């Protein structure tokens, strides 16, 4: 499953720094971890199990910045199954 533009737009916002955020998106459970600046960097998307974990897919985000701190590379990569 490729990440939709709509989901990427939601994940592009700033959130609480160094935290785990949970939300629903088009019938899926979404959980993501943020870095110390509030950028989403690790994403789990799928269905939530009884134990509270998400069974589905796991994505990692690459953010590269120049010397002024401007992002010049922003890429989500599928890392495999989330169990």
Secondary structure, DSSP 8 states (H G I E B T S, - for coil): ----HHHHHHHTS--STT-EEEEEETTEEEEEEE-TTS-EEEEEEEEE-TTS-EEEEEEEEEEEE-TTS-EEEEEEEEEEEE-
